[in-house]
Amino acid sequence: PWEQQAILRACFDAGVRGIWCEKPYYGPPNPPVPVQVGYMRRADELHREIAMTPGNETLTVTGKLDYHTLPHFEDLARWWKVKQLVYNIVDGPCSYAIDGRLYRREFPNGGVDGGTCFRLMLANLLDHLDNGTPLFSPARQA
């Protein structure tokens, strides 16, 4: 992440059409080209369904406290509009649970199939470039 702004600027200056960017996103809030930020859980159908459901009370996370893991769950808490994020720090695989009016569910071992979600995120970026499909995780929301 420490070199992200310089790399993004080089991509913008080179005229790339779209960028896949790892989180956390440190670039401009309104980049000159589409930027898909790698919050991979946004590509998962169940996670998108939960995001559209009101009444999500608490997101309880067990995971590492680092710049790769924590931003995922801060984003998930914002996206799901939970009232409370409880973060239990462990040095091991992450898991999380949602407790809400309609959903009470645990997500073990990272919660999603990472390969499938990354494939869907990249496909979404390409669909956006070709057809204007809304991005799952645009930089302006990251």
Buried (B, 14 or more C-beta within 10 A) or exposed (E): EEEBEEEBEEBBEEEBEBBBBEBBBBBBEEBEBBBBBBBBBBBBEEBBEBBEBEEBBBBBBBBBEEEEBBBBBBBBBBBBBBEEBBBEEEEEEBBBBBBBEEBEEEBEEBBBBEEEBBEBBBEBBBEBBEEEEEBBBBBBBB
